[in-house]
Amino acid sequence: MDSAGVIDENYLRALRDRDHDAEDFLIARFFQPVKLKLRARLRSPELVQDACQETFLRVFAYFRSGKSLNNPASLAGFIHTVSNNVAMELLRAHTRQDQIPENAPEALDPQLSPELLLVNEERKQVVRQVLEELSERDRQLLRRVFFNDEDKDVVCGELNVDRGYLRVLLHRARLRFKAALLRVDARKPAFGGSE
């Protein structure tokens, strides 16, 4: 850096050599712009302060490791890029959702395999057949409470029964459902057989 404060190769070399005057100049020149940029991205004053410190630590570590910039005039852009990266890291670390660890197992494909799709479709058909064998009242009761997850108080009000009696009605409907399921299973052909 020359006497006019121009950033040049000598200045970058001074940063690499841990020159305190060069480091103080860098902080004095870029602290306010970096702080303003971070304040626009981070809401917490503590996070802004942490991000400022981390930005300058990373910039100093970069030069101290022996690296440099091809163009000394790009130092301002380099510092702002580092501050942007620090801000993004802090935002990710302080988000409300938990982050997926790097060593987490691979997520399963949400698309089911053809075999599972076939099994699921067969189960749906069995449930439809079983429901058809039930009375209309049992069928509606099971659909509303178990399949549609309707509020039990609403169902009680429409049936004009209390919660205790609704529990009895559901118990009976489930018993009839199980009995019908056994009948449907008994009618199904054995594996590999034909209907």
Secondary structure, DSSP 8 states (H G I E B T S, - for coil): --TT----HHHHHHHHTT-HHHHHHHHHHHHHHHHHHHHHH---HHHHHHHHHHHHHHHHHHHHTT---S-GGGHHHHHHHHHHHHHHHHHHHTSSS----TT------SS--HHHHHHHHHHHHHHHHHHHHS-HHHHHHHIIIIIS---HHHHHHHHT--HHHHHHHHHHHHHHHHHHHHHHHHHS--TT---
